[in-house]
Amino acid sequence: MNRFALAAPCAGVLALALLSACSSDDSVPPAQPPVQTTPAPSTPAANPSVAFMTDVHFENVYGDFKSTQFAGIPTRDGKNATIRTMYAQLTSTRLFNENYFAFRAALDDAYTKGIRLVALPGDYSDDAQPININGIADILKEYQAKGMRFFIAPGNHDPNEPYDDMEAGKSDFLTRDGKEQKVYATANTACKSKDPTVVCSDELMEQGYEKLVTRLADYGFMPNKADLLWETPFTKYANNSYSYDAAVTQGALANRSYEICAEGEGGAYKAAGEAKLGKAYTRCASMIDTSYLVEPVKGVWLLAIDANVFVPNASFDPANPKNFKGYDGAGNAGWNKVLTHKIHLVEWIKSVAARAKAEGKQLMAFSHYPTMDFYANQTDAMKAVFKPGAFQTARVPEAATTAALAATGLRMHVGGHMHFNGTNDYTDAAGNYLANVQSPSLAVYGAAYKIISYKDLDTIDVQTVPLTTVARFNELFPYYQVEYDYLQGSSSAGDAAKRWNRAILDTRSYGEYTRYYFGELSRLRFMDEYWPCEMKEAAMALNAKQMLILSQLQTRVTLAQLKDMPNVLPLTASCAAAGTAASGGVSAAQLTADWADATARADKLATAAGLKLDDFAKISAYEFYGDFHRTVYAGELALRDMGTERVSQYKLLMGAFPASPAAIVRIGDKISDQNPVHVAFQNQFKQVFSIFKGLGSAKPSDHFTIDLKGKKISNANTGGLSFN
């Protein structure tokens, strides 16, 4: 078949420019959004490629609150930095500020590569505030004028709720003296009560679907005159004949809604749903679906799927169905709820997939949410080892969901939401094949975007472009230094708890900065939130040398006796329950000899692998748990960051544990302090390292090809590292 490209590569790298402060439009949106009329780039090239940039979480760091109370931090060039604190960033699964620069860097990089189509699979903003939506719209308009086209699918942060939230805001904007400032929308309780500590600005309200589609209509939500096809799940073109004018009419929001009820989708699906349920549906409302299919260049179909499902909750008021409090958030719903609450969408996807196959189209589907297990099939193991709800496993699609989506005939999907880099695929008994590409966020460790193109109708090439170098990434560091100095000098216990490691301000690249950020995020949040007490203590106290020795340790000395031998290893019985010591125990001093024997065995293992035991000590506890979490998020990219030696060291650890570790004795939900010193560690960390290995041995996620006919994924990166 003939293939069409987007544009010839440009001659040089674009210079990064400052964004201008942007204004908001708080007016009521018109009944029909404005329509994009800017022509698409006219210069064809040989191979159409699409850049996928997920979870940008754009915040306008030089935006305007339009407030006389607080304008941000004055800068030397006359702007105001309206930024969040470093502490807020280091305890969040996304950066808030530096992605402002990272997004431009990604766009510039894609442009220099000749890419003119860019898909944004959700969470392109950080909660859809006017200050941020107007900021990103200005950037998209700027690059659109250079020949790029943008295609947005909504995420759970845009919109955060289906209807406007006039009470929203953030409590952690940074002031010029290093403190936190609360900024809320005017309907917030604090604003209504005239709280003097709160700045009130509707630039921080969170916009629902109507305002978002109106403001961002030019970026896929409405048709472009240059499009060869544009439709929605509700489109009905006369005689199946496409026309731009008809597409504009069909694209009006009044023509893009469905009925959603607490129990499932209403409308044409209500009777069957109620019959199956055995009772009537309740709490029903009309909801917008912003999904669309577009053919921006001949032969390429982009399927932008609105997989947000905002289910009416117990607070739903039928007399006021646009009250945002009447709906649950979409973050945990994902595709599981699409199957029950957006049945029309699944049927439309099936139709699109069939038509694409029949017409020889290069179909690229994307939504905000993954369609299958995104933890390299380690989800069940993670649930068994870590705290309940750890690592957001509630967001993993059910197996039946993946099967249902594969049955639609959809063969490739790009997702985001989880902020990490990964790949998985699924084939059902009937031979239906679906590959899910997880595109990483630009706002975390492993920041990257994907370039996807068809080699032929059955072969897709996927390249991952890391953002290790970002111009101006450290532009805001002087303001963080003020925050650091304030926290260090404050005698407040609350401020002391928010102290962070200043070394992050010495980082020299965006890649190094995000790596350090993830170490601090692990220390300040993940270790408490995800790891059981005794596992957290071990992970935060032991270096890799001590871990390797512990994997070989056999002793009768108990956890309770560790207090008598504090210099052997840095563990305690503080997480254990007090048990009754058995008769015939050994002296605590025996631990010294047992540790020496285990050290000799560990040294022998290291030597046999061509490694040195002492070198394992270079992997500090901080580095270990940081590496674990970085691998969860970045997959293959994290191993490349580790390097060959560290990967080899971890591989040795992964195979060093006993085949069948002794069972842990428990008292209630705690381990007993009468367990021998090695038992809990060997039992639990054998599982931790098994998960670690699985995450680092997943399907290729850097440069790879998807063989749709052969139903397989192949690594195109011959130098990639793996724990296999």
C-alpha positions as CSV (number, residue, x, y, z in Angstrom):
1,M,0.0,0.0,0.0
2,N,1.0,3.6,-0.3
3,R,2.2,5.2,2.9
4,F,2.2,9.0,3.5
5,A,4.4,11.0,5.8
6,L,4.0,14.1,7.8
7,A,6.7,16.5,6.8
8,A,10.4,16.5,6.0
9,P,12.7,16.9,9.0
10,C,13.6,20.4,9.8
11,A,17.1,21.6,9.4
12,G,18.1,22.4,12.9
13,V,17.0,22.2,16.5
14,L,14.6,24.8,17.7
15,A,15.7,27.2,20.4
16,L,13.6,27.0,23.6
17,A,11.7,30.1,24.2
18,L,10.0,31.6,27.2
19,L,6.3,31.0,27.5
20,S,4.2,34.1,27.9
21,A,1.9,34.5,30.8
22,C,-1.6,33.5,29.8
23,S,-5.0,34.7,30.7
24,S,-8.2,32.7,31.3
25,D,-11.7,32.9,30.0
26,D,-14.2,32.4,32.7
27,S,-17.2,33.1,30.4
28,V,-19.9,30.6,29.7
29,P,-18.9,28.4,26.8
30,P,-20.8,28.8,23.6
31,A,-23.2,26.0,22.5
32,Q,-20.7,24.9,19.9
33,P,-16.9,25.0,20.2
34,P,-14.9,27.0,17.7
35,V,-13.5,25.0,14.8
36,Q,-9.9,24.6,13.7
37,T,-9.2,26.0,10.3
38,T,-5.4,26.0,10.2
39,P,-4.3,23.8,7.3
40,A,-2.3,20.7,8.0
41,P,1.4,20.6,6.8
42,S,1.5,20.2,3.1
43,T,4.9,18.6,2.7
44,P,4.6,14.8,2.6
45,A,7.4,12.4,3.5
46,A,7.9,8.7,3.3
47,N,6.7,7.3,6.6
48,P,4.0,8.6,8.8
49,S,5.0,8.7,12.5
50,V,3.1,9.9,15.5
51,A,4.6,11.1,18.7
52,F,2.7,10.1,21.9
53,M,3.3,12.3,24.9
54,T,1.3,11.2,27.9
55,D,0.8,12.7,31.3
56,V,2.4,16.0,30.7
57,H,0.7,17.4,33.7
58,F,1.4,20.9,32.5
59,E,1.5,23.7,35.1
60,N,2.0,27.2,33.9
61,V,4.9,28.2,36.1
62,Y,4.8,31.8,34.9
63,G,1.1,32.1,34.8
64,D,-1.1,34.8,36.2
65,F,-3.4,34.2,39.2
66,K,-5.1,37.5,38.5
67,S,-4.9,38.3,42.2
68,T,-3.8,41.3,44.1
69,Q,-3.2,39.1,47.1
70,F,-0.5,36.9,45.6
71,A,1.2,37.0,42.2
72,G,3.9,34.4,42.8
73,I,7.6,35.0,43.2
74,P,9.0,38.1,41.3
75,T,11.7,37.1,38.9
76,R,14.6,39.2,37.5
77,D,13.0,39.5,34.1
78,G,9.7,41.0,35.4
79,K,7.7,37.7,35.4
80,N,6.2,36.0,38.4
81,A,7.0,32.3,39.2
82,T,3.7,30.7,40.2
83,I,5.2,27.4,41.3
84,R,4.6,24.6,43.8
85,T,7.1,23.8,46.5
86,M,9.9,21.3,46.1
87,Y,8.5,19.3,49.0
88,A,5.2,19.0,47.1
89,Q,7.0,17.7,44.1
90,L,9.1,15.2,46.1
91,T,6.0,13.7,47.6
92,S,4.0,13.5,44.4
93,T,4.1,10.8,41.7
94,R,4.6,13.7,39.2
95,L,6.6,16.9,39.1
96,F,4.6,20.0,38.9
97,N,7.1,22.6,37.7
98,E,9.9,21.3,35.6
99,N,7.6,19.5,33.1
100,Y,6.9,23.1,31.9
101,F,10.3,23.0,30.3
102,A,10.3,19.2,29.5
103,F,7.1,19.5,27.4
104,R,8.8,22.1,25.1
105,A,11.9,20.0,24.9
106,A,9.9,17.0,23.8
107,L,8.0,19.1,21.2
108,D,11.2,20.5,19.9
109,D,12.8,17.1,19.7
110,A,9.9,15.6,17.8
111,Y,9.8,18.6,15.4
112,T,13.5,18.2,14.5
113,K,12.8,14.5,13.8
114,G,10.2,15.6,11.2
115,I,7.2,14.5,13.2
116,R,4.1,16.6,12.7
117,L,1.4,14.6,14.4
118,V,1.4,14.5,18.2
119,A,-1.1,12.6,20.4
120,L,-1.7,13.6,24.0
121,P,-3.3,10.6,25.8
122,G,-4.7,12.4,28.8
123,D,-3.5,14.4,31.9
124,Y,-2.0,17.0,29.6
125,S,-2.8,19.4,32.4
126,D,-2.7,19.3,36.2
127,D,-6.4,19.4,37.1
128,A,-7.6,21.6,34.2
129,Q,-7.4,24.9,35.9
130,P,-7.8,28.0,33.6
131,I,-4.2,29.1,34.3
132,N,-2.9,25.8,33.1
133,I,-5.2,25.0,30.3
134,N,-4.7,28.5,28.7
135,G,-0.9,28.0,29.2
136,I,-0.8,24.7,27.3
137,A,-3.2,25.9,24.7
138,D,-0.8,28.8,23.9
139,I,2.0,26.3,23.4
140,L,-0.1,24.0,21.2
141,K,-1.1,27.0,19.1
142,E,2.5,28.1,18.8
143,Y,3.7,24.7,17.5
144,Q,0.6,24.3,15.4
145,A,1.6,27.4,13.5
146,K,4.9,25.6,12.7
147,G,3.0,22.8,11.1
148,M,2.3,20.4,13.9
149,R,-1.1,18.9,14.6
150,F,-2.2,17.8,18.1
151,F,-4.8,15.2,19.1
152,I,-6.0,15.1,22.7
153,A,-7.8,12.4,24.6
154,P,-9.0,13.3,28.1
155,G,-7.5,11.9,31.3
156,N,-8.7,11.8,34.9
157,H,-7.0,15.2,35.6
158,D,-8.6,16.9,32.6
159,P,-11.3,16.9,33.6
160,N,-10.8,16.1,37.3
161,E,-14.6,16.1,37.5
162,P,-17.1,16.0,34.6
163,Y,-18.4,19.5,35.6
164,D,-16.8,22.6,36.9
165,D,-15.4,22.6,40.4
166,M,-15.4,26.1,41.8
167,E,-14.1,25.0,45.2
168,A,-10.8,23.6,44.0
169,G,-7.3,24.8,44.6
170,K,-3.8,23.9,45.9
171,S,-2.2,24.5,49.3
172,D,1.4,24.4,48.4
173,F,2.4,27.3,46.1
174,L,5.9,28.6,46.9
175,T,6.3,32.1,48.3
176,R,9.3,34.4,47.9
177,D,10.4,33.6,51.5
178,G,10.2,29.8,51.1
179,K,6.8,29.1,52.7
180,E,3.6,27.6,51.4
181,Q,0.7,29.6,50.1
182,K,-2.9,28.3,49.7
183,V,-4.7,29.4,46.5
184,Y,-8.3,28.3,46.1
185,A,-11.2,29.1,43.8
186,T,-13.7,31.6,45.1
187,A,-16.4,29.2,46.1
188,N,-14.1,27.4,48.4
189,T,-15.1,27.4,52.1
190,A,-12.0,29.3,53.1
191,C,-12.7,32.0,50.5
192,K,-16.3,32.3,51.5
193,S,-15.2,32.8,55.1
194,K,-12.6,35.3,54.1
195,D,-9.7,33.3,55.6
196,P,-6.8,35.8,55.5
197,T,-4.3,33.0,55.0
198,V,-5.9,32.0,51.7
199,V,-5.6,33.6,48.3
200,C,-8.7,33.3,46.2
201,S,-8.6,33.1,42.5
202,D,-10.9,31.4,39.9
203,E,-7.7,30.6,37.9
204,L,-7.5,27.6,40.2
205,M,-11.1,26.3,39.7
206,E,-11.1,23.0,37.9
207,Q,-12.9,23.0,34.5
208,G,-15.3,20.3,33.4
209,Y,-15.8,18.9,29.9
210,E,-17.7,21.8,28.4
211,K,-15.0,24.4,29.1
212,L,-12.2,22.1,28.1
213,V,-13.7,21.1,24.8
214,T,-14.4,24.7,24.0
215,R,-10.9,25.9,24.8
216,L,-9.1,23.0,23.2
217,A,-11.4,22.4,20.2
218,D,-8.6,23.0,17.8
219,Y,-6.6,20.0,19.0
220,G,-8.7,17.1,17.9
221,F,-11.9,17.6,19.8
222,M,-13.4,19.2,16.7
223,P,-12.7,18.5,13.0
224,N,-10.1,20.4,10.9
225,K,-10.9,21.3,7.3
226,A,-7.7,19.3,6.3
227,D,-9.0,16.1,7.9
228,L,-10.0,13.3,5.5
229,L,-12.3,11.9,8.1
230,W,-13.5,12.9,11.5
231,E,-16.3,11.2,13.5
232,T,-17.5,10.4,17.1
233,P,-19.2,7.3,18.5
234,F,-22.5,9.1,17.8
235,T,-21.9,10.2,14.3
236,K,-24.5,9.5,11.6
237,Y,-23.4,10.9,8.2
238,A,-26.0,10.9,5.5
239,N,-25.4,8.1,3.0
240,N,-22.1,7.4,5.0
241,S,-20.6,10.3,3.1
242,Y,-18.1,12.4,5.0
243,S,-18.1,16.2,4.8
244,Y,-16.5,18.8,7.0
245,D,-19.7,20.8,7.5
246,A,-21.5,17.6,8.6
247,A,-18.6,16.8,10.9
248,V,-18.9,20.2,12.6
249,T,-22.6,19.6,13.2
250,Q,-22.0,16.1,14.5
251,G,-19.2,17.4,16.8
252,A,-21.4,19.8,18.8
253,L,-21.5,18.7,22.4
254,A,-25.2,18.4,22.3
255,N,-24.7,15.5,19.8
256,R,-22.0,13.7,21.9
257,S,-23.7,12.6,25.1
258,Y,-25.0,9.3,26.6
259,E,-26.9,8.3,29.7
260,I,-24.8,7.0,32.6
261,C,-26.4,5.5,35.7
262,A,-24.9,4.3,38.9
263,E,-25.3,0.7,37.8
264,G,-24.3,1.0,34.1
265,E,-25.0,2.7,30.8
266,G,-28.6,3.7,30.3
267,G,-30.3,4.8,27.1
268,A,-30.6,1.9,24.6
269,Y,-28.7,-0.4,27.0
270,K,-30.8,0.3,30.1
271,A,-33.5,-2.3,29.6
272,A,-31.0,-5.2,29.1
273,G,-28.9,-4.0,32.1
274,E,-31.9,-3.7,34.4
275,A,-33.1,-7.2,33.3
276,K,-29.7,-8.7,34.1
277,L,-29.5,-6.8,37.4
278,G,-33.0,-7.6,38.4
279,K,-33.9,-4.1,39.4
280,A,-34.2,-0.6,38.0
281,Y,-31.1,1.6,37.4
282,T,-30.8,4.6,39.6
283,R,-29.0,8.0,39.7
284,C,-29.0,8.5,35.9
285,A,-27.6,11.6,34.1
286,S,-26.5,12.7,30.7
287,M,-22.7,12.7,30.2
288,I,-20.4,13.9,27.5
289,D,-18.1,11.5,25.6
290,T,-15.3,13.3,23.8
291,S,-14.0,10.3,21.8
292,Y,-13.3,10.8,18.1
293,L,-11.7,9.2,15.1
294,V,-9.6,11.3,12.7
295,E,-7.7,10.7,9.5
296,P,-5.3,13.7,9.5
297,V,-3.2,12.3,6.6
298,K,-4.2,9.7,4.1
299,G,-4.0,6.2,5.5
300,V,-3.5,7.1,9.2
301,W,-6.4,6.7,11.6
302,L,-6.0,8.1,15.1
303,L,-8.6,6.8,17.5
304,A,-8.8,9.1,20.5
305,I,-10.8,7.3,23.2
306,D,-12.4,9.0,26.1
307,A,-12.1,6.2,28.7
308,N,-13.1,8.4,31.6
309,V,-16.0,7.0,33.6
310,F,-17.5,9.3,36.2
311,V,-20.1,7.2,38.0
312,P,-22.9,8.9,39.8
313,N,-22.4,8.4,43.5
314,A,-24.5,8.7,46.7
315,S,-24.3,12.5,46.6
316,F,-25.8,12.7,43.1
317,D,-28.7,15.1,43.0
318,P,-31.1,14.6,40.0
319,A,-32.2,18.2,40.4
320,N,-28.7,19.4,40.0
321,P,-26.9,16.8,37.8
322,K,-24.0,19.2,37.0
323,N,-22.8,19.3,40.6
324,F,-19.4,17.8,40.5
325,K,-19.8,16.2,43.9
326,G,-22.3,13.8,42.5
327,Y,-19.7,11.7,40.7
328,D,-16.9,9.5,41.6
329,G,-13.5,10.2,40.1
330,A,-12.3,8.3,37.0
331,G,-8.8,7.5,38.2
332,N,-9.5,3.9,39.4
333,A,-12.4,3.1,37.1
334,G,-10.5,2.9,33.8
335,W,-11.4,0.3,31.2
336,N,-13.1,-2.0,33.8
337,K,-15.9,0.5,34.1
338,V,-15.9,1.3,30.4
339,L,-17.3,-2.2,29.7
340,T,-20.3,-1.6,31.9
341,H,-20.9,2.2,31.8
342,K,-19.8,3.1,28.2
343,I,-21.0,0.1,26.2
344,H,-21.6,2.3,23.2
345,L,-17.9,3.1,23.1
346,V,-16.9,-0.6,23.0
347,E,-19.3,-1.2,20.1
348,W,-17.9,1.8,18.2
349,I,-14.3,0.6,18.7
350,K,-15.3,-2.7,17.2
351,S,-16.7,-0.9,14.2
352,V,-13.6,1.3,13.8
353,A,-11.3,-1.7,14.0
354,A,-13.2,-3.6,11.4
355,R,-13.4,-0.6,9.0
356,A,-9.7,0.1,9.5
357,K,-8.8,-3.5,8.5
358,A,-11.2,-3.5,5.6
359,E,-9.9,-0.2,4.2
360,G,-6.2,-0.8,4.9
361,K,-5.8,2.0,7.5
362,Q,-2.9,2.4,9.9
363,L,-5.0,2.5,13.1
364,M,-3.4,3.9,16.2
365,A,-5.7,3.9,19.2
366,F,-5.0,5.7,22.4
367,S,-6.7,6.5,25.7
368,H,-5.5,7.6,29.1
369,Y,-5.8,4.2,30.7
370,P,-4.0,0.9,30.1
371,T,-5.9,-2.0,28.7
372,M,-4.0,-4.8,30.5
373,D,-1.6,-5.7,33.3
374,F,1.0,-3.0,33.3
375,Y,3.3,-4.5,35.9
376,A,4.8,-7.1,33.7
377,N,2.3,-9.6,35.0
378,Q,3.7,-9.1,38.6
379,T,0.5,-7.6,40.0
380,D,-0.6,-10.7,42.0
381,A,2.9,-11.0,43.5
382,M,2.9,-7.3,44.4
383,K,-0.4,-7.6,46.1
384,A,0.9,-10.5,48.2
385,V,4.1,-8.9,49.3
386,F,3.4,-5.2,49.8
387,K,0.7,-3.3,51.8
388,P,-2.9,-3.5,50.7
389,G,-3.4,-1.0,47.8
390,A,0.3,-0.5,47.3
391,F,1.5,0.6,43.9
392,Q,-2.0,1.5,42.8
393,T,-2.8,-2.1,41.9
394,A,-6.5,-1.2,42.0
395,R,-5.9,0.4,38.6
396,V,-4.8,-2.8,36.9
397,P,-7.5,-3.9,34.4
398,E,-9.2,-7.2,35.1
399,A,-8.4,-10.1,32.8
400,A,-12.0,-10.1,31.5
401,T,-11.6,-6.5,30.5
402,T,-8.5,-7.2,28.5
403,A,-10.2,-10.1,26.8
404,A,-13.3,-8.0,25.9
405,L,-11.1,-5.3,24.4
406,A,-9.1,-7.8,22.4
407,A,-12.4,-9.3,21.1
408,T,-13.2,-5.9,19.5
409,G,-10.5,-6.4,17.0
410,L,-8.4,-3.5,18.2
411,R,-4.8,-4.6,17.8
412,M,-2.7,-1.8,19.3
413,H,-3.4,0.7,22.0
414,V,-1.3,3.4,23.7
415,G,-2.0,4.2,27.3
416,G,-0.7,6.4,30.1
417,H,-2.1,7.2,33.5
418,M,0.5,5.1,35.5
419,H,3.4,7.4,34.6
420,F,5.6,4.6,33.5
421,N,7.3,2.9,30.5
422,G,6.2,-0.6,29.7
423,T,4.7,-3.0,27.1
424,N,2.4,-6.0,27.3
425,D,0.3,-8.1,24.9
426,Y,-2.5,-10.6,24.9
427,T,-3.9,-13.2,22.6
428,D,-7.2,-14.9,23.2
429,A,-8.4,-18.4,22.3
430,A,-9.9,-17.1,19.1
431,G,-6.6,-15.6,18.0
432,N,-7.5,-11.9,18.7
433,Y,-4.3,-10.1,19.5
434,L,-3.9,-6.8,21.4
435,A,-0.7,-5.0,22.3
436,N,-0.7,-2.3,24.9
437,V,2.1,0.3,24.9
438,Q,2.5,2.3,28.1
439,S,3.9,5.7,27.3
440,P,5.8,7.2,30.2
441,S,5.1,10.6,31.7
442,L,7.2,13.6,30.9
443,A,7.0,14.6,34.6
444,V,8.7,11.7,36.3
445,Y,11.9,9.6,36.3
446,G,12.2,7.9,33.0
447,A,10.6,10.9,31.3
448,A,10.2,10.0,27.6
449,Y,7.8,10.0,24.7
450,K,7.0,7.4,22.1
451,I,7.4,7.5,18.3
452,I,5.1,5.1,16.6
453,S,4.9,4.2,12.9
454,Y,3.7,1.4,10.7
455,K,6.4,-0.4,8.7
456,D,3.5,-2.2,6.9
457,L,-0.1,-2.9,7.8
458,D,1.1,-5.8,10.1
459,T,4.2,-4.4,11.6
460,I,4.5,-1.4,14.0
461,D,7.7,0.2,15.0
462,V,7.8,1.8,18.5
463,Q,10.7,4.0,19.6
464,T,11.1,5.5,23.1
465,V,12.8,8.9,23.3
466,P,14.1,9.7,26.8
467,L,14.3,13.3,27.9
468,T,17.6,13.3,29.6
469,T,18.5,16.8,28.5
470,V,16.1,19.6,28.9
471,A,17.1,23.2,28.5
472,R,16.3,25.5,31.5
473,F,15.4,22.5,33.7
474,N,17.1,24.2,36.7
475,E,15.7,27.7,36.1
476,L,13.6,27.5,39.3
477,F,16.4,26.1,41.5
478,P,17.2,29.4,43.2
479,Y,13.6,29.6,44.6
480,Y,13.9,26.0,45.9
481,Q,17.1,27.0,47.7
482,V,15.1,29.7,49.6
483,E,12.5,27.0,50.5
484,Y,15.3,24.7,51.7
485,D,16.9,27.4,53.8
486,Y,13.5,28.2,55.4
487,L,12.8,24.6,56.3
488,Q,16.3,24.1,57.7
489,G,16.0,27.2,59.9
490,S,12.5,26.6,61.1
491,S,11.9,25.2,64.6
492,S,8.4,24.0,63.6
493,A,7.9,20.3,63.7
494,G,5.8,20.5,60.6
495,D,8.5,22.3,58.7
496,A,11.2,19.9,59.9
497,A,9.1,16.9,58.6
498,K,9.2,18.5,55.1
499,R,13.0,18.8,54.9
500,W,14.5,17.3,51.7
501,N,17.9,16.5,50.5
502,R,19.5,19.6,49.0
503,A,21.7,17.5,46.7
504,I,18.9,17.5,44.2
505,L,19.8,21.1,43.4
506,D,23.2,20.0,42.4
507,T,22.0,17.8,39.5
508,R,23.3,18.7,36.1
509,S,20.6,17.4,33.7
510,Y,16.9,16.6,33.6
511,G,17.7,12.9,33.6
512,E,19.8,13.2,36.7
513,Y,17.3,15.5,38.3
514,T,14.3,13.1,37.8
515,R,16.5,10.2,39.0
516,Y,17.2,12.1,42.3
517,Y,13.6,13.1,42.5
518,F,12.5,9.5,42.5
519,G,15.0,8.6,45.3
520,E,13.5,11.3,47.4
521,L,9.9,10.3,46.5
522,S,10.8,6.8,47.6
523,R,12.2,8.0,50.9
524,L,9.5,10.5,51.7
525,R,6.5,8.6,50.5
526,F,6.7,5.2,48.9
527,M,8.5,3.5,51.8
528,D,5.8,4.4,54.3
529,E,3.0,4.0,51.9
530,Y,3.9,0.6,50.2
531,W,6.3,-1.4,52.4
532,P,5.3,-3.3,55.5
533,C,7.1,-2.2,58.6
534,E,9.9,-4.9,58.9
535,M,10.4,-4.8,55.1
536,K,10.7,-1.0,55.2
537,E,13.3,-1.2,58.0
538,A,15.4,-3.7,56.1
539,A,15.1,-1.9,52.7
540,M,16.1,1.4,54.3
541,A,18.9,0.0,56.5
542,L,20.8,-2.6,54.4
543,N,23.2,-2.1,51.5
544,A,23.4,-4.7,48.8
545,K,26.5,-6.4,50.4
546,Q,24.6,-6.9,53.6
547,M,21.6,-8.2,51.6
548,L,23.7,-10.8,49.8
549,I,25.2,-11.9,53.1
550,L,21.7,-12.1,54.7
551,S,20.5,-14.2,51.8
552,Q,23.1,-16.8,52.9
553,L,22.7,-16.5,56.7
554,Q,21.6,-19.4,58.8
555,T,21.4,-18.7,62.5
556,R,19.4,-19.5,65.6
557,V,19.9,-16.0,67.0
558,T,16.5,-14.3,67.1
559,L,15.3,-10.8,66.2
560,A,14.8,-10.2,69.9
561,Q,18.5,-10.8,70.5
562,L,19.6,-8.3,68.0
563,K,19.7,-5.6,70.7
564,D,22.6,-7.4,72.2
565,M,24.6,-7.5,69.0
566,P,24.0,-4.0,67.5
567,N,27.2,-3.9,65.5
568,V,26.7,-6.9,63.3
569,L,23.8,-5.7,61.1
570,P,21.5,-2.6,61.3
571,L,18.2,-4.4,62.0
572,T,16.0,-4.4,65.1
573,A,12.9,-6.2,66.5
574,S,11.0,-2.9,66.5
575,C,8.4,-4.1,64.0
576,A,7.9,-7.4,65.6
577,A,5.5,-8.6,68.3
578,A,7.0,-10.0,71.5
579,G,7.0,-13.7,71.7
580,T,8.0,-16.3,74.2
581,A,11.6,-17.4,73.9
582,A,12.0,-21.2,73.4
583,S,14.2,-23.2,75.6
584,G,17.6,-24.3,74.3
585,G,18.4,-21.1,72.4
586,V,21.8,-19.8,71.6
587,S,23.8,-16.8,72.8
588,A,23.4,-13.6,70.8
589,A,27.2,-13.7,70.4
590,Q,26.7,-16.7,68.0
591,L,25.6,-14.2,65.4
592,T,29.2,-13.0,64.8
593,A,30.3,-16.5,63.8
594,D,27.2,-17.1,61.7
595,W,27.6,-13.8,60.0
596,A,31.2,-14.7,59.1
597,D,30.1,-18.0,57.6
598,A,27.4,-16.3,55.6
599,T,29.9,-13.6,54.4
600,A,32.3,-16.4,53.2
601,R,29.4,-18.0,51.2
602,A,28.4,-14.6,49.7
603,D,32.0,-13.9,48.7
604,K,32.1,-17.2,47.0
605,L,28.9,-16.5,45.0
606,A,30.2,-13.0,44.0
607,T,33.6,-14.4,42.9
608,A,32.0,-17.1,40.8
609,A,30.0,-14.5,39.0
610,G,33.1,-12.4,38.3
611,L,32.1,-9.8,40.9
612,K,33.5,-8.5,44.2
613,L,31.5,-8.7,47.4
614,D,32.8,-5.4,48.7
615,D,31.5,-3.6,45.5
616,F,28.0,-4.6,46.5
617,A,28.3,-2.1,49.4
618,K,28.3,0.7,46.8
619,I,24.6,0.0,46.3
620,S,23.3,1.8,49.4
621,A,19.9,1.2,50.9
622,Y,18.8,4.5,49.4
623,E,20.1,3.4,46.0
624,F,18.4,0.0,46.3
625,Y,14.9,1.1,47.0
626,G,15.2,3.9,44.6
627,D,16.3,1.5,41.9
628,F,13.3,-0.8,42.7
629,H,10.8,2.0,42.4
630,R,12.6,3.4,39.3
631,T,12.3,0.0,37.6
632,V,8.6,-0.1,38.5
633,Y,8.1,3.1,36.6
634,A,10.7,3.1,33.8
635,G,11.3,-0.6,33.1
636,E,14.0,-1.1,30.5
637,L,15.0,2.5,30.8
638,A,15.9,2.1,34.5
639,L,18.2,-0.8,33.8
640,R,20.0,1.2,31.2
641,D,20.5,3.9,33.8
642,M,21.9,1.3,36.3
643,G,24.5,0.1,33.9
644,T,25.9,-3.4,33.3
645,E,27.7,-3.9,36.6
646,R,24.8,-3.0,38.8
647,V,22.4,-5.1,36.7
648,S,24.8,-8.1,37.2
649,Q,24.9,-7.5,40.9
650,Y,21.1,-7.5,41.2
651,K,20.9,-10.6,39.0
652,L,23.2,-12.4,41.5
653,L,21.0,-11.3,44.4
654,M,17.9,-12.4,42.6
655,G,19.3,-16.0,42.5
656,A,21.0,-16.1,45.9
657,F,18.0,-16.8,48.2
658,P,17.2,-20.3,49.4
659,A,14.8,-22.3,47.2
660,S,12.4,-22.7,50.1
661,P,13.0,-20.1,52.8
662,A,11.7,-21.0,56.3
663,A,8.2,-19.8,57.1
664,I,7.7,-16.7,59.2
665,V,6.1,-17.2,62.6
666,R,3.5,-14.5,63.2
667,I,1.6,-13.2,66.2
668,G,-1.5,-11.7,64.8
669,D,-0.6,-9.5,61.9
670,K,3.0,-9.0,63.0
671,I,6.1,-11.1,62.8
672,S,7.2,-12.7,66.1
673,D,10.5,-11.4,67.5
674,Q,11.4,-15.1,68.1
675,N,12.0,-15.6,64.4
676,P,15.7,-16.2,63.7
677,V,17.3,-13.1,62.3
678,H,17.4,-14.3,58.7
679,V,13.9,-15.8,58.3
680,A,11.8,-12.8,57.6
681,F,14.3,-11.2,55.3
682,Q,14.9,-14.3,53.2
683,N,11.2,-15.1,53.0
684,Q,10.1,-11.6,52.1
685,F,13.0,-10.3,50.0
686,K,13.1,-13.5,47.9
687,Q,9.7,-12.3,46.8
688,V,10.8,-8.7,46.4
689,F,13.7,-9.6,44.2
690,S,11.5,-12.0,42.2
691,I,9.2,-9.0,41.5
692,F,12.2,-6.9,40.8
693,K,13.4,-9.5,38.3
694,G,10.0,-9.7,36.6
695,L,9.8,-5.9,36.3
696,G,13.3,-5.7,34.8
697,S,12.7,-8.7,32.4
698,A,9.5,-7.6,30.9
699,K,8.6,-7.3,27.2
700,P,10.8,-4.7,25.4
701,S,9.8,-1.2,26.2
702,D,12.6,0.9,24.6
703,H,12.8,0.2,20.8
704,F,10.7,-2.7,19.6
705,T,8.4,-3.9,16.9
706,I,4.9,-5.3,17.2
707,D,4.2,-8.1,14.7
708,L,0.4,-7.9,14.5
709,K,0.2,-10.9,12.2
710,G,2.7,-13.1,14.1
711,K,1.2,-11.8,17.4
712,K,4.5,-11.0,19.1
713,I,6.8,-8.2,20.3
714,S,10.4,-8.2,19.3
715,N,13.3,-6.1,20.7
716,A,14.9,-3.8,18.2
717,N,17.5,-2.6,20.8
718,T,20.4,-5.1,20.6
719,G,22.1,-3.4,23.5
720,G,19.2,-3.5,26.0
721,L,19.8,-4.8,29.5
722,S,17.6,-7.3,31.3
723,F,17.5,-9.3,34.5
724,N,17.1,-12.5,32.6
